[in-house]
Amino acid sequence: MKLRIKGNSIRIRLTRTEVARIASEGYLEEQTSFGAQKLIYALKRVDSGTGLSAAMEGNKITMFIPSSLSNDWPANQVVGFNARMPVGDDETLYLLLEKDFVCLDHTDEDQSDNYENPNRVC
């Protein structure tokens, strides 16, 4: 699970295995250690709702995905989901959850569990 935060946006990318796990088990969690402190980020399936939402409690960011979106996600061609969540007066948090594709440029990262990139030139 990859997390990207930029301004008022949060993006999570998932491998094939992680997409299958969120559909079957309903929960994924990763953490980044800063020594004595950790940043925890999680994805949790919920039974209600129609779109993505998120919350931050202490050092943990959780994005919520309705089961209506996640149940068939491993088998369908949907790349991802997005939402704009109101967080204050005229302020929103942009949420993006998507399948992770193999990079088109060279990288040392293990991408064996990523989805085939639809922009790949044969």
CORSUL-V126320 format. One record per pair of residues at least 4 apart in sequence whose C-alpha atoms are under 8 Angstrom apart, sorted by sequence separation. I is the first residue (numbers start at 1). J is the second residue. If there is no record, write none. Layout:
BEGIN
I J
I J
END
This chain:
BEGIN
5 9
6 10
14 18
15 19
16 20
17 21
18 22
19 23
20 24
21 25
22 26
33 37
34 38
56 60
57 61
65 69
66 70
67 71
68 72
69 73
70 74
72 76
73 77
86 90
87 91
88 92
103 107
116 120
5 10
14 19
21 26
22 27
33 38
34 39
56 61
65 70
73 78
86 91
87 92
4 10
5 11
21 27
22 28
32 38
33 39
55 61
56 62
86 92
87 93
3 10
4 11
21 28
31 38
32 39
54 61
55 62
85 92
86 93
3 11
4 12
31 39
32 40
54 62
55 63
84 92
85 93
103 111
2 11
3 12
31 40
54 63
84 93
85 94
102 111
2 12
3 13
18 28
30 40
31 41
53 63
54 64
84 94
85 95
1 12
2 13
29 40
30 41
52 63
53 64
83 94
84 95
1 13
2 14
29 41
30 42
52 64
53 65
82 94
83 95
102 114
1 14
29 42
52 65
82 95
83 96
101 114
102 115
104 117
1 15
28 42
29 43
51 65
52 66
82 96
100 114
101 115
102 116
103 117
27 42
28 43
51 66
81 96
82 97
99 114
100 115
101 116
102 117
104 119
27 43
28 44
50 66
80 96
81 97
99 115
101 117
104 120
1 18
26 43
27 44
49 66
80 97
81 98
26 44
27 45
42 60
44 62
46 64
48 66
50 68
51 69
80 98
26 45
40 59
41 60
42 61
43 62
44 63
45 64
46 65
47 66
48 67
50 69
79 98
80 99
26 46
39 59
40 60
41 61
42 62
43 63
44 64
45 65
46 66
47 67
79 99
22 43
38 59
39 60
40 61
41 62
42 63
43 64
44 65
45 66
46 67
47 68
22 44
23 45
43 65
45 67
22 45
45 70
1 30
52 81
51 81
52 82
53 83
51 82
52 83
54 85
51 83
53 85
3 41
54 95
53 95
52 95
23 67
23 70
24 71
22 70
23 71
23 72
23 73
19 70
23 74
20 73
19 73
20 74
19 74
16 74
19 99
10 93
14 97
16 99
8 92
9 93
10 94
11 95
12 96
13 97
14 98
15 99
16 100
8 93
9 94
10 95
11 96
12 97
13 98
14 99
15 100
8 94
9 95
10 96
11 97
12 98
13 99
14 100
15 101
9 96
11 98
13 100
17 113
16 113
15 113
16 114
15 114
16 115
14 114
15 115
END
